[in-house]
Amino acid sequence: MKHTYKITGMTCNGCKSHVQQTLESVKEIESVTINLSDGVTEIVMSEHIPLDKLKELFEGSNYMIHTIDEKVKEKPKQKKGIQGTYYCPMHCEGEKTYDKSGDCPVCGMDLVAEATVNSSPQYTCPMHPEIVKDEAGACPKCGMDLVPMESDETAEQKTYKKLLKKFWIATVFTLPIFLIAMSEMIPNNPLYKIMDMKYWNWLQFGLSIPVVFYATWMFFQRAYTSIRTMNLNMFTLIGIGAGVAWLFSFFGLLFPDLFPNQFKTEFGTVHVYFEAATVILTLVLLGQLLEARAHSKTNNAVKELLKLAPNKAIRIENGEEIEISIDEIKVGDLLRVKPGDKIPVDGKITKGKTSIDESMISGEPIPVDKEINDKVTSGTINGKQSFVMKAEKVGADTLLSQIIHMVNSASRSKAPIQKLADKISGYFVPVVIAVSIITFIVWKIFGPEPSLVYAFVNAIAVLIIACPCALGLATPMSVMVGVGKGAQEGVLIKDAESLEKMNKVDVLIIDKTGTVTEGKPSVEKIVSLSNYSENDLTQFVASVNKQSEHPLAEATVRFAEAKKIDLLEIDDFDSITGKGVKAVIQDKIILVGNEKLLSEHSIVLNGEIAEKSKIEQAKGKTVPFIAVNNELVGFVVISDAIKETSRSAITALKEKGIQVIMMTGDNKYTAKAVAEELELDDYFADCLPEDKLNKVKELQEQGHIVAMAGDGINDAPALALADVGIAMGTGTDVAIESSAITLVKGDLHGIVKARALSHKVMSNIKQNLFFALAYNVIGIPIAAGVLYPVFGLLLSPMIAALAMSFSSVSVIANALRLRTQTINN
């Protein structure tokens, strides 16, 4: 039988997977189909299950199951802590985020804060801190001036301080326990002259309570969560190992007669392990402390970008300059930017000129000269001159905000290589627990006396030394640091999968205009071979192109404006992708485009126009043709200089074994001239969007890993289909949206950087995975006691805890090396 329900509270594929597994765990349920977008869920059952029983499955979670028609209020998320955006560093629920700090509900790990823009400071009263306002003023309670709230302390710093406080408390109480336990090694132990061992054991028990039930209690909470959700991890092993040691000692104090003599001392007391439990827990806490400190550095690149966002701006209103919050800026506002100021939002200069340091966005250290109508970007730094700009993109629409959002999203995404680590991690903890049990049995049967004590201690050592978290953190830490490094260099990665694939690319398809060339075409001349004058044709072409987004069209409009030619009203405008434009002006049908557009309207290209146009095309110029009422009347000669970096970038890519192919909508003569100048492997001219798309398909079917680089709407389909789509940041929003990698500066050298970044990140991930696997493969047998028969060596559970604590820190430290590496080659 099939039933349809609705499940609320799911926000990502991780939620969907968790809900599906929960439902499928019920034996009466045969299959579950979930539509994540609307929560509609079809459940096939062997026998009917009451809805109340299904609801019990999700008690204590954010999910609710109900009938389709039932109106319910979605559960509030059960989280505590400070506001913000947080995610689990282990990616337990995919890319799911939380709006408050706390522990991951699946694995128990501390949620990590995502770096976000805090555009405006908040104000509070020094006498009444509960008063918080968005702007300065007087306290409504006492009248005192409100002061800016301290916002320098990040969520990571707060977590670090909290852990540091607990660590010192744990250390203060653990140290005397350790000294008491170690005093047994002193001949004629002087402590026993003060009081009997039984009372010293009770003192150790009392000192251990703050350590276990306050400073490190979170480890046991996480262990419980991991077992309850069956997402077994490091805390499962620590909770079992340290918990067994402490409980064994506690019951040994209360009921000593229940224990065999092997566990008893010469004084008749049970040998307690309070020092092992507390030292293990304190060392693990030290590892968490060091990990928190190291983790705070993994997204330093984003934090540096956040520092670029100014809080204030100067708006010009009725000739007056007024300081406002950046949140108050609206599209169309005129803003004054003074020397040395950070540019508040994206826009264009309307008055003045300057040079701007864009290194923090593009990665290029040389300031860029700007004048009227030039674009300026939020977060970049003005030089020594003042100017007025018009706001065009504000808030989340600015390039800086988009970069930060893209970096954060990519940092949370999973690379395909992580599937290996996830698969191993799924079996890891059960295998370690099994090894621990086998270790206990083997030592009990074959070990020297007291065999039970050896078995107990070594079984705990096996549990404590294993570190699945090092394996789980190996990939996401490298991805986070690598994506941040790329952002600093002007290479924006949309997801971890594209970062991994970029290292395998062997064919690169590139567009011409705006990719190989500057994308700032200029009209050299308009040639008329008819009764129409050059000015007439200029007026026709610019009027039609006024509504087109193509860079070549914009060039013709600028050409007309420079000649002070008035534009005409047009009707029935139509942009034919990959061919040109069409419109009606004064009852005349105007066509501006390439030969394919002409042939569509049965216009034959021959004679004098054909000869003259070929001469220009052979020089690498682009030549759109002009037709009036299906009669060919002239053509436009447009030049677009090849970028200085294109040749060196293409050479560098070919040296890495990448085949570079140019596909352009331009004619074969222009394409050939550019291809020969750049020494490309191949080129294709007169390409429509579907031609580029089909070429990508063809190459993929041949087994190639294909990257596509472009900047226009006509490139979007191929960008989306390619294994890695690369958009020029200077291109259209559609191209950027369709791509996996965006190059802020918009030149081919960015692809060289992206390739180098991919290679370094993948190498770093493999190093991390090797270290994590090698550590566990070597450490677990040593903890089990394989060295004892030959060397007589055993690993103390406390030393095992120390080794485990530093394994995750070592993985993060290795990932942090990416911050200092260059990615220019």
Secondary structure by P-SEA (a helix, b strand, c coil): cbbbbbbcccccaaaaaaaaaaaacccccccccccccccbbbbbbcccccaaaaaaaaccccbbbbccccccccccccccccccbbbbcccccccccccccccccccccccccccccccbbbbbbcccccccccccccccccccccccccccccaaaaaaaaaaaaaaaaaaaaaaaaaaaaccccccccccccccaaaaaaaaaaaaccccccccaaaaaaaaaaaaaccccaaaaaaaaaaaaaaaaaaaaacccccccccccccccccccaaaaaaaaaaaaaaaaaaaaaaaacaaaaaaaaaacccbbbbbcccbbbbbccccccccbbbbbcccccccbbbbbccbbbbbbccccccccbbbbbcccccccccbbbccccbbbbbcccccccaaaaaaaaaaaaaacccccaaaaaaaaaccaaaaaaaaaaaaaaaaaccccaaaaaaaaaaaaaaaaccaaaaaaccaaaaaaaaaaaaaacbbbccaaaaaaaaaccbbbbbcccccccccccccbbbbcccccaaaaaaaaaaaacccccaaaaaaaaaaaaabbbbbbbcccccccccbbbbbcccbbbbbccaaaaaaaccccccaaaaaaaaaaaabbbbbbbbccccccbbbbbbbbcccaaaaaaaaaaaabbbbbbbccccaaaaaaaaaaaccccccccccaaaaaaaaaaaaaaccbbbbbbccccaaaaaaaccbbbbcccccaaaaaacccccccccaaaaaaaaaaaaaaaaaaaaaaaaaaaaaaaaaaaaaccccccccbbbbaaaaaaaaaaaaaaaaaaaaccccccccc
